[in-house]
């Protein structure tokens, strides 16, 4: 039986919709249960951020996770397909009156995505001091904690409401189906069958 890690949070509903159409059955995790068995598969409901860890350690064979999380975690996992849902961007935000100076020797950035921020500024040959925050990222430049933020942007409204603007887009993200490499070798036929089913579902929906 293949185990699939599904994300809670932002992309949970859209992910469940794809699996409901694929398996032609209702997916409901009842009474706060975190495990569901359907169609010969076991589904785990976990935090989006934790999906790659479950898959890497083979607690799940397959998972659904945002590309931004995958890039941040830098884990050795297989990307099977872009599901085309949960679309967003990872952007640099600054106060409306500020501009991003790529010739600046160092920048202080507040973010929960340390690796993405470090890698981006390294690619621009800029030294970066990263301040790790877990929430209310937009507050950091306003109170002088940082020069800029690196955060997920869907509409940009949260930044605007806090007097910030997007000055650069680092990457575009959407939910991806990922797999453990060893699991893929040992369950290749099952995984390819599932891959084709989900692919057909997505094509029909578009």
C-alpha positions as protocol buffer text, in pm:
chain_id: "A"
residue {
  index: 1
  type: UNK
  ca { x: 0 y: 0 z: 0 }
}
residue {
  index: 2
  type: UNK
  ca { x: 140 y: 337 z: -104 }
}
residue {
  index: 3
  type: UNK
  ca { x: 137 y: 615 z: 156 }
}
residue {
  index: 4
  type: UNK
  ca { x: 71 y: 968 z: 36 }
}
residue {
  index: 5
  type: UNK
  ca { x: 136 y: 1280 z: 247 }
}
residue {
  index: 6
  type: UNK
  ca { x: -122 y: 1551 z: 183 }
}
residue {
  index: 7
  type: UNK
  ca { x: -71 y: 1908 z: 304 }
}
residue {
  index: 8
  type: UNK
  ca { x: -286 y: 2094 z: 552 }
}
residue {
  index: 9
  type: UNK
  ca { x: -338 y: 2464 z: 505 }
}
residue {
  index: 10
  type: UNK
  ca { x: -333 y: 2674 z: 190 }
}
residue {
  index: 11
  type: UNK
  ca { x: -333 y: 2403 z: -76 }
}
residue {
  index: 12
  type: UNK
  ca { x: -521 y: 2131 z: 117 }
}
residue {
  index: 13
  type: UNK
  ca { x: -867 y: 2183 z: -38 }
}
residue {
  index: 14
  type: UNK
  ca { x: -744 y: 2200 z: -398 }
}
residue {
  index: 15
  type: UNK
  ca { x: -525 y: 1892 z: -342 }
}
residue {
  index: 16
  type: UNK
  ca { x: -814 y: 1690 z: -197 }
}
residue {
  index: 17
  type: UNK
  ca { x: -1032 y: 1794 z: -491 }
}
residue {
  index: 18
  type: UNK
  ca { x: -780 y: 1646 z: -738 }
}
residue {
  index: 19
  type: UNK
  ca { x: -762 y: 1319 z: -541 }
}
residue {
  index: 20
  type: UNK
  ca { x: -1143 y: 1302 z: -506 }
}
residue {
  index: 21
  type: UNK
  ca { x: -1181 y: 1331 z: -884 }
}
residue {
  index: 22
  type: UNK
  ca { x: -895 y: 1085 z: -945 }
}
residue {
  index: 23
  type: UNK
  ca { x: -1036 y: 818 z: -712 }
}
residue {
  index: 24
  type: UNK
  ca { x: -1403 y: 911 z: -766 }
}
residue {
  index: 25
  type: UNK
  ca { x: -1466 y: 910 z: -392 }
}
residue {
  index: 26
  type: UNK
  ca { x: -1510 y: 1166 z: -113 }
}
residue {
  index: 27
  type: UNK
  ca { x: -1203 y: 1246 z: 96 }
}
residue {
  index: 28
  type: UNK
  ca { x: -1289 y: 1349 z: 449 }
}
residue {
  index: 29
  type: UNK
  ca { x: -1059 y: 1321 z: 746 }
}
residue {
  index: 30
  type: UNK
  ca { x: -1315 y: 1271 z: 1024 }
}
residue {
  index: 31
  type: UNK
  ca { x: -1292 y: 1386 z: 1386 }
}
residue {
  index: 32
  type: UNK
  ca { x: -939 y: 1525 z: 1359 }
}
residue {
  index: 33
  type: UNK
  ca { x: -804 y: 1195 z: 1229 }
}
residue {
  index: 34
  type: UNK
  ca { x: -479 y: 1228 z: 1039 }
}
residue {
  index: 35
  type: UNK
  ca { x: -485 y: 897 z: 847 }
}
residue {
  index: 36
  type: UNK
  ca { x: -734 y: 797 z: 579 }
}
residue {
  index: 37
  type: UNK
  ca { x: -741 y: 482 z: 361 }
}
residue {
  index: 38
  type: UNK
  ca { x: -900 y: 500 z: 17 }
}
residue {
  index: 39
  type: UNK
  ca { x: -863 y: 298 z: -303 }
}
residue {
  index: 40
  type: UNK
  ca { x: -568 y: 91 z: -179 }
}
residue {
  index: 41
  type: UNK
  ca { x: -375 y: 399 z: -64 }
}
residue {
  index: 42
  type: UNK
  ca { x: -306 y: 543 z: 279 }
}
residue {
  index: 43
  type: UNK
  ca { x: -325 y: 922 z: 310 }
}
residue {
  index: 44
  type: UNK
  ca { x: -157 y: 1123 z: 585 }
}
residue {
  index: 45
  type: UNK
  ca { x: -261 y: 1478 z: 665 }
}
residue {
  index: 46
  type: UNK
  ca { x: 50 y: 1677 z: 763 }
}
residue {
  index: 47
  type: UNK
  ca { x: 173 y: 2035 z: 766 }
}
residue {
  index: 48
  type: UNK
  ca { x: 282 y: 2162 z: 425 }
}
residue {
  index: 49
  type: UNK
  ca { x: 630 y: 2234 z: 565 }
}
residue {
  index: 50
  type: UNK
  ca { x: 664 y: 1874 z: 691 }
}
residue {
  index: 51
  type: UNK
  ca { x: 563 y: 1690 z: 372 }
}
residue {
  index: 52
  type: UNK
  ca { x: 922 y: 1667 z: 231 }
}
residue {
  index: 53
  type: UNK
  ca { x: 1050 y: 1529 z: 564 }
}
residue {
  index: 54
  type: UNK
  ca { x: 785 y: 1255 z: 568 }
}
residue {
  index: 55
  type: UNK
  ca { x: 869 y: 1162 z: 209 }
}
residue {
  index: 56
  type: UNK
  ca { x: 1248 y: 1179 z: 253 }
}
residue {
  index: 57
  type: UNK
  ca { x: 1231 y: 942 z: 550 }
}
residue {
  index: 58
  type: UNK
  ca { x: 986 y: 708 z: 374 }
}
residue {
  index: 59
  type: UNK
  ca { x: 710 y: 763 z: 629 }
}
residue {
  index: 60
  type: UNK
  ca { x: 528 y: 850 z: 306 }
}
residue {
  index: 61
  type: UNK
  ca { x: 615 y: 732 z: -46 }
}
residue {
  index: 62
  type: UNK
  ca { x: 462 y: 1029 z: -224 }
}
residue {
  index: 63
  type: UNK
  ca { x: 365 y: 1380 z: -116 }
}
residue {
  index: 64
  type: UNK
  ca { x: 208 y: 1701 z: -236 }
}
residue {
  index: 65
  type: UNK
  ca { x: 399 y: 2017 z: -148 }
}
residue {
  index: 66
  type: UNK
  ca { x: 455 y: 2373 z: -267 }
}
residue {
  index: 67
  type: UNK
  ca { x: 765 y: 2421 z: -482 }
}
residue {
  index: 68
  type: UNK
  ca { x: 872 y: 2703 z: -246 }
}
residue {
  index: 69
  type: UNK
  ca { x: 884 y: 2455 z: 46 }
}
residue {
  index: 70
  type: UNK
  ca { x: 1073 y: 2205 z: -169 }
}
residue {
  index: 71
  type: UNK
  ca { x: 1334 y: 2465 z: -270 }
}
residue {
  index: 72
  type: UNK
  ca { x: 1372 y: 2582 z: 89 }
}
residue {
  index: 73
  type: UNK
  ca { x: 1420 y: 2231 z: 229 }
}
residue {
  index: 74
  type: UNK
  ca { x: 1683 y: 2135 z: -36 }
}
residue {
  index: 75
  type: UNK
  ca { x: 1609 y: 1762 z: 8 }
}
residue {
  index: 76
  type: UNK
  ca { x: 1697 y: 1489 z: -241 }
}
residue {
  index: 77
  type: UNK
  ca { x: 1346 y: 1405 z: -366 }
}
residue {
  index: 78
  type: UNK
  ca { x: 1188 y: 1332 z: -704 }
}
residue {
  index: 79
  type: UNK
  ca { x: 959 y: 1591 z: -857 }
}
residue {
  index: 80
  type: UNK
  ca { x: 694 y: 1390 z: -1044 }
}
residue {
  index: 81
  type: UNK
  ca { x: 465 y: 1666 z: -1167 }
}
residue {
  index: 82
  type: UNK
  ca { x: 341 y: 2021 z: -1127 }
}
residue {
  index: 83
  type: UNK
  ca { x: -23 y: 1997 z: -1014 }
}
residue {
  index: 84
  type: UNK
  ca { x: -87 y: 2357 z: -1121 }
}
residue {
  index: 85
  type: UNK
  ca { x: -264 y: 2451 z: -796 }
}
residue {
  index: 86
  type: UNK
  ca { x: -173 y: 2668 z: -498 }
}
residue {
  index: 87
  type: UNK
  ca { x: -1 y: 2919 z: -723 }
}
residue {
  index: 88
  type: UNK
  ca { x: 195 y: 3198 z: -559 }
}
residue {
  index: 89
  type: UNK
  ca { x: 526 y: 3382 z: -586 }
}
residue {
  index: 90
  type: UNK
  ca { x: 822 y: 3421 z: -354 }
}
residue {
  index: 91
  type: UNK
  ca { x: 905 y: 3791 z: -361 }
}
residue {
  index: 92
  type: UNK
  ca { x: 1127 y: 4054 z: -204 }
}
residue {
  index: 93
  type: UNK
  ca { x: 927 y: 4326 z: -35 }
}
residue {
  index: 94
  type: UNK
  ca { x: 1046 y: 4668 z: 84 }
}
residue {
  index: 95
  type: UNK
  ca { x: 891 y: 4987 z: 219 }
}
residue {
  index: 96
  type: UNK
  ca { x: 721 y: 5193 z: -54 }
}
residue {
  index: 97
  type: UNK
  ca { x: 986 y: 5464 z: -34 }
}
residue {
  index: 98
  type: UNK
  ca { x: 1281 y: 5221 z: -59 }
}
residue {
  index: 99
  type: UNK
  ca { x: 1445 y: 5064 z: -364 }
}
residue {
  index: 100
  type: UNK
  ca { x: 1649 y: 4746 z: -397 }
}
residue {
  index: 101
  type: UNK
  ca { x: 2009 y: 4840 z: -464 }
}
residue {
  index: 102
  type: UNK
  ca { x: 2188 y: 4534 z: -606 }
}
residue {
  index: 103
  type: UNK
  ca { x: 2520 y: 4718 z: -574 }
}
residue {
  index: 104
  type: UNK
  ca { x: 2477 y: 4745 z: -198 }
}
residue {
  index: 105
  type: UNK
  ca { x: 2742 y: 4549 z: -7 }
}
residue {
  index: 106
  type: UNK
  ca { x: 2502 y: 4392 z: 244 }
}
residue {
  index: 107
  type: UNK
  ca { x: 2129 y: 4368 z: 300 }
}
residue {
  index: 108
  type: UNK
  ca { x: 1933 y: 4256 z: 606 }
}
residue {
  index: 109
  type: UNK
  ca { x: 1636 y: 4037 z: 519 }
}
residue {
  index: 110
  type: UNK
  ca { x: 1360 y: 3901 z: 742 }
}
residue {
  index: 111
  type: UNK
  ca { x: 1205 y: 3575 z: 623 }
}
residue {
  index: 112
  type: UNK
  ca { x: 1101 y: 3223 z: 712 }
}
residue {
  index: 113
  type: UNK
  ca { x: 1269 y: 3105 z: 388 }
}
residue {
  index: 114
  type: UNK
  ca { x: 1637 y: 3132 z: 481 }
}
residue {
  index: 115
  type: UNK
  ca { x: 1784 y: 2914 z: 206 }
}
residue {
  index: 116
  type: UNK
  ca { x: 1583 y: 3074 z: -75 }
}
residue {
  index: 117
  type: UNK
  ca { x: 1687 y: 3421 z: 47 }
}
residue {
  index: 118
  type: UNK
  ca { x: 2054 y: 3329 z: 91 }
}
residue {
  index: 119
  type: UNK
  ca { x: 2075 y: 3156 z: -248 }
}
residue {
  index: 120
  type: UNK
  ca { x: 1909 y: 3444 z: -429 }
}
residue {
  index: 121
  type: UNK
  ca { x: 2131 y: 3717 z: -286 }
}
residue {
  index: 122
  type: UNK
  ca { x: 2441 y: 3498 z: -331 }
}
residue {
  index: 123
  type: UNK
  ca { x: 2348 y: 3473 z: -702 }
}
residue {
  index: 124
  type: UNK
  ca { x: 2350 y: 3854 z: -709 }
}
residue {
  index: 125
  type: UNK
  ca { x: 2689 y: 3862 z: -529 }
}
residue {
  index: 126
  type: UNK
  ca { x: 2534 y: 4041 z: -232 }
}
residue {
  index: 127
  type: UNK
  ca { x: 2609 y: 3962 z: 131 }
}
residue {
  index: 128
  type: UNK
  ca { x: 2289 y: 3900 z: 322 }
}
residue {
  index: 129
  type: UNK
  ca { x: 2210 y: 3891 z: 691 }
}
residue {
  index: 130
  type: UNK
  ca { x: 1901 y: 3674 z: 734 }
}
residue {
  index: 131
  type: UNK
  ca { x: 1673 y: 3720 z: 1034 }
}
residue {
  index: 132
  type: UNK
  ca { x: 1448 y: 3416 z: 1073 }
}
residue {
  index: 133
  type: UNK
  ca { x: 1088 y: 3495 z: 1159 }
}
residue {
  index: 134
  type: UNK
  ca { x: 787 y: 3264 z: 1181 }
}
residue {
  index: 135
  type: UNK
  ca { x: 508 y: 3514 z: 1127 }
}
residue {
  index: 136
  type: UNK
  ca { x: 416 y: 3884 z: 1081 }
}
residue {
  index: 137
  type: UNK
  ca { x: 710 y: 3914 z: 838 }
}
residue {
  index: 138
  type: UNK
  ca { x: 573 y: 4243 z: 698 }
}
residue {
  index: 139
  type: UNK
  ca { x: 637 y: 4414 z: 1031 }
}
residue {
  index: 140
  type: UNK
  ca { x: 1016 y: 4378 z: 1009 }
}
residue {
  index: 141
  type: UNK
  ca { x: 1101 y: 4662 z: 762 }
}
residue {
  index: 142
  type: UNK
  ca { x: 842 y: 4894 z: 919 }
}
residue {
  index: 143
  type: UNK
  ca { x: 1006 y: 4881 z: 1264 }
}
residue {
  index: 144
  type: UNK
  ca { x: 1362 y: 4879 z: 1128 }
}
residue {
  index: 145
  type: UNK
  ca { x: 1438 y: 4513 z: 1200 }
}
residue {
  index: 146
  type: UNK
  ca { x: 1532 y: 4455 z: 834 }
}
residue {
  index: 147
  type: UNK
  ca { x: 1582 y: 4634 z: 502 }
}
residue {
  index: 148
  type: UNK
  ca { x: 1358 y: 4391 z: 320 }
}
residue {
  index: 149
  type: UNK
  ca { x: 1152 y: 4073 z: 350 }
}
residue {
  index: 150
  type: UNK
  ca { x: 1135 y: 3756 z: 143 }
}
residue {
  index: 151
  type: UNK
  ca { x: 786 y: 3611 z: 161 }
}
residue {
  index: 152
  type: UNK
  ca { x: 509 y: 3433 z: -26 }
}
residue {
  index: 153
  type: UNK
  ca { x: 283 y: 3664 z: -224 }
}
residue {
  index: 154
  type: UNK
  ca { x: -55 y: 3561 z: -361 }
}
residue {
  index: 155
  type: UNK
  ca { x: -234 y: 3891 z: -426 }
}
residue {
  index: 156
  type: UNK
  ca { x: 12 y: 4139 z: -275 }
}
residue {
  index: 157
  type: UNK
  ca { x: -266 y: 4292 z: -61 }
}
residue {
  index: 158
  type: UNK
  ca { x: -97 y: 4215 z: 273 }
}
residue {
  index: 159
  type: UNK
  ca { x: 217 y: 4400 z: 165 }
}
residue {
  index: 160
  type: UNK
  ca { x: 18 y: 4699 z: 32 }
}
residue {
  index: 161
  type: UNK
  ca { x: -185 y: 4725 z: 353 }
}
residue {
  index: 162
  type: UNK
  ca { x: 141 y: 4745 z: 549 }
}
residue {
  index: 163
  type: UNK
  ca { x: 308 y: 5009 z: 332 }
}
residue {
  index: 164
  type: UNK
  ca { x: 529 y: 4764 z: 144 }
}
residue {
  index: 165
  type: UNK
  ca { x: 577 y: 4686 z: -225 }
}
residue {
  index: 166
  type: UNK
  ca { x: 716 y: 4395 z: -425 }
}
residue {
  index: 167
  type: UNK
  ca { x: 1056 y: 4495 z: -565 }
}
residue {
  index: 168
  type: UNK
  ca { x: 1163 y: 4160 z: -712 }
}
residue {
  index: 169
  type: UNK
  ca { x: 1014 y: 3815 z: -779 }
}
residue {
  index: 170
  type: UNK
  ca { x: 1252 y: 3536 z: -681 }
}
residue {
  index: 171
  type: UNK
  ca { x: 1044 y: 3242 z: -803 }
}
residue {
  index: 172
  type: UNK
  ca { x: 696 y: 3125 z: -893 }
}
residue {
  index: 173
  type: UNK
  ca { x: 554 y: 2837 z: -696 }
}
residue {
  index: 174
  type: UNK
  ca { x: 273 y: 2582 z: -721 }
}
residue {
  index: 175
  type: UNK
  ca { x: 197 y: 2246 z: -565 }
}
residue {
  index: 176
  type: UNK
  ca { x: 408 y: 1953 z: -687 }
}
residue {
  index: 177
  type: UNK
  ca { x: 371 y: 1578 z: -657 }
}
residue {
  index: 178
  type: UNK
  ca { x: 697 y: 1445 z: -513 }
}
residue {
  index: 179
  type: UNK
  ca { x: 831 y: 1096 z: -440 }
}
residue {
  index: 180
  type: UNK
  ca { x: 1096 y: 921 z: -235 }
}
residue {
  index: 181
  type: UNK
  ca { x: 1361 y: 787 z: -476 }
}
residue {
  index: 182
  type: UNK
  ca { x: 1378 y: 441 z: -315 }
}
residue {
  index: 183
  type: UNK
  ca { x: 999 y: 417 z: -304 }
}
residue {
  index: 184
  type: UNK
  ca { x: 985 y: 504 z: -672 }
}
residue {
  index: 185
  type: UNK
  ca { x: 1220 y: 218 z: -754 }
}
residue {
  index: 186
  type: UNK
  ca { x: 1030 y: -38 z: -544 }
}
residue {
  index: 187
  type: UNK
  ca { x: 676 y: 83 z: -637 }
}
residue {
  index: 188
  type: UNK
  ca { x: 743 y: 213 z: -986 }
}
residue {
  index: 189
  type: UNK
  ca { x: 439 y: 53 z: -1151 }
}
residue {
  index: 190
  type: UNK
  ca { x: 194 y: 175 z: -885 }
}
residue {
  index: 191
  type: UNK
  ca { x: 341 y: 524 z: -890 }
}
residue {
  index: 192
  type: UNK
  ca { x: 328 y: 553 z: -1267 }
}
residue {
  index: 193
  type: UNK
  ca { x: -34 y: 434 z: -1267 }
}
residue {
  index: 194
  type: UNK
  ca { x: -119 y: 699 z: -1006 }
}
residue {
  index: 195
  type: UNK
  ca { x: 79 y: 960 z: -1199 }
}
residue {
  index: 196
  type: UNK
  ca { x: -118 y: 888 z: -1518 }
}
residue {
  index: 197
  type: UNK
  ca { x: -452 y: 898 z: -1333 }
}
residue {
  index: 198
  type: UNK
  ca { x: -376 y: 1233 z: -1172 }
}
residue {
  index: 199
  type: UNK
  ca { x: -241 y: 1368 z: -1501 }
}
residue {
  index: 200
  type: UNK
  ca { x: -569 y: 1271 z: -1674 }
}
residue {
  index: 201
  type: UNK
  ca { x: -770 y: 1439 z: -1395 }
}
residue {
  index: 202
  type: UNK
  ca { x: -575 y: 1763 z: -1433 }
}
residue {
  index: 203
  type: UNK
  ca { x: -612 y: 1759 z: -1814 }
}
residue {
  index: 204
  type: UNK
  ca { x: -989 y: 1708 z: -1784 }
}
residue {
  index: 205
  type: UNK
  ca { x: -1016 y: 1998 z: -1538 }
}
residue {
  index: 206
  type: UNK
  ca { x: -828 y: 2243 z: -1761 }
}
